[in-house]
Amino acid sequence: MQKGKELYRGKAKTVFLTDNPSLLVLEFRNDTSAFDGEKIEQLDRKGEVNNKFNHFIMQQLEAAGVKTQVQSLMSDTESVVKKLDMIPVECVIRNFAAGSLCRRLGVEEGIALSPPTFEFFLKNDALHDPMVNESHITGFNWATEAQIAQMKAISFEVNNVLSPLFAKGGMLLVDFKLEFGIDANNDLILGDEFTPDGCRLWDSETRKKLDKDRFRQGLGSVVESYIEVAQRIGLSL
């Protein structure tokens, strides 16, 4: 397989075509951004850490029966992935109150949510990823009712698989976002990534933040914390 021309460049990842029309190359860069690109820095090794972290997590999900886009590691910073027609919404599961939920509802950070909550957001940086509901999604033909139900079911299944994994490493899976796409067989597949860039992870005892909030809040040791998370769940980096 040969890597081809650049197809899409996001805030922290680049997607490339290949000579196989059903496969893409997903490159994780060292770029780190927050607040819809208002804060951007280069963090050494971040691309490598996130690429290998994502591959490890997707392997855990595949083993549990969750179909994912990731096929194989191609290099330290690149993965071979299935080409998907991405659905333009993010699915967010929250096990504890944090981030925008606290700002929107005026609730205290760290409150346990039982059962976990589920939210949809439109993927649109210019609009700051506004929250949307199922009527918006079907009304604008972003996804069907069946796909919505499937996205929600898979999101909760991912939570059921990963929460115990992180708990064994002494961490709380506070919240996370997922993205989905449709493959050539018209199957709904988990796409994009699962890394500390797109979830919140806290130490179970101290509530120390081990995720991208370290970058957002200027806490430092961002990549070092990502590596610590990886090591706690059995991934050597």
N, C-alpha and C positions, 0 to 999 in steps of 0.2 A: 504494500500500500504506500502510495506517495502523497505527501502533504502538498496541498495546492494553495490557491490564493486566499487571502483573507476575505471572509464572508461578513463578519460582524465583530465590532470592537466595543466591549462594554467598559464599565468603570474599572474592573479588576481582571477580566477574562477576555480572551480573543478566540473567535471561532474561525476555523479554516476548512475549506473544502478539501476533498481527497479525490483520488482517481476512482474511488468506489462511491457511486451516487447515494448509497444508503448509509455512509459513514462520514463523520466529521472528526476533526481534531479540536479538542478544547484545551486551550493554553491558559494556565493560571499565572498571572503576572505578579510582580512585587508591589504594584500599585495598591494603595489603600485609601479608600475615600469614605467620607461621612457627610451627612446633611445634604444629600443629593448632589454630591460633587463639590460642595463649598470648601471642604477640608480634604486635601490630597497629599499623601506622602508616599515615598518609596521605603519599604521595610525589607531589609535583607533576609532572604530565604523564605519569605512569606508565600511566594508562588509554589515553591517546592513543597512546603509544609501542607498547604491547602490541597494541592493536587493529590498527594499521598493520603491525606486524611480523608478526602472525599472518596477515593477509591476504596479505602478500608471500610468506611461506613456503608457505601453502596453494596459491598460484598456481604456485610452483615444483613442488610435488608433483602438481598437476593436469596440468601440462605433461609430467610424467614418467609419467602414466597412473594416478596414485593418486586415487581418488574421495574428495572431501572434502565436508564439510557447508557450507563457506563459499560464499556466492553472490556477495555484493558488499559494498563499504563503503557505509554509510548516513550516517555522520558521522565526526568525528574519533575518537569513542570507541565507535561502534556499527557492527555488521556484520549484514547479513541472512544468515540461515543456514537450512538445511533442518531441518525438525522430524524428530528421530530418537527411536526408542525405545532409550535408552542401555543398554548392557551394563554391569553394576556392577563391572567389574574394570579395573584399569590394566595396560597392557603396558609393561614397562620393558626397554630395551636399554642395555647397559653396554659401552662400548669401553675404559674405564679404571676402575680401582677408586676409588670415592669414596663418601662419604655412608654410608648404612646398610649397604652391603656391607662396608665396612671395620669397622664396629662389630660386625656379626654374625659375621664370619669372622676378625677380628683381623689383617687384612692391611694392608699399607702403602698409603696413598693414592697414586694415580698409576701403579700397576702396569698396564701394557697388557694387555688381555684379548684373546687370539687363539685361537679366534674370539671375537667378541663374545658376551656372555651375555644370556640372556632370562629374565625373571621376571614372574610374575603377582602382583598385589596386589588385595585386596578394597577397593573404595571405601567406607570407613566411618570417618569422623573419630573417632567415639566409641571405636572399637577401635584407632585409630592405624594404619589401613590395613594390616592384617596380610597377610603373604605367604600365598598359596594356590597349590594345584597344579591340574592339569587334572581330577583326580578330584573335587576340591571343586566345580569349576566345573560339570561335568556332573551331579554328584550333587545339587546344589542348583538345577539347571536355570537357571543364570545364562547359559549359552550351550551350544550343541551342539558335538559333536566337530568338525564341519565348520567352524563359526564360529571355534573355537579355532585350527584349522589356518590359516584365512584371516587371523585377527588376527596370528598369528606371522609368516606370510609377508609381509604388508603392513608390519609393523613393521621387518623386516629390509630390505625394499625402501626404506622411508623412510630408514633408516640409509645405504643405498647412495647415495641421492640427496643427502642433506643433509651427510654427512661431507665429501665433496669440495667442496661449496659453502662450508662454513665453513673448510676447509683453504686454499682460495684466498684467504681473508681473514686467513690467519695464525692460525687458531684450531683447537683440538681440540674435537670434539663428544664430551664425556666420557660422558654418559649422557642419557637422556630418557625421558619417559613419554608414552604415547598412550592415548586412549580411543576406543571405537568404538560405533556404534549401528546400528539397523536402520531403513531408510527405508520409505516407503509401498509400494515395490515389492519389499520383503523383501530388499533388497540391503544388505550390510554396508558401512558408510561410515565413514571417519575423521571423528571429531567433536571437540568441545571446542576445544583450542587447542594451538599450538606457539609458545611464547615463552620468553624467558630465565627466566620463573617456573617452567617445567616441564622445564628441561633444565640441564645443566652445560656451560659453555663456558670454556675456558682459552686464554690466549695460548700459541701453540705454542712460543715461545722461552722466555718467562719463567715460564710456568704461572700468570700472574696470573689470578684468577678474575673473570669478566665476567658472572656470572649472579646468581641469587637468593641464593647463598651469601654474597654481599656484605651482604645484609640479615640473613641468619641469624647470621652471624659478626661483625656490627657493623663491617664494613670501610668503610662509607660509599660515596658516589658510586654508588648503585644505578642510578638512572635514567640517569645520565651513562654508565655502563658499558653499559646496554642500547642507548643511542643509538650508542655506539661500535661495538657488534656490528653493528647495522643498517647503519651506514655502511661497515663493512668488507665486507659482502656485497652492497653496491650499492643500499641503500635509503636515500634522503635523508629525514631527519626534521627 
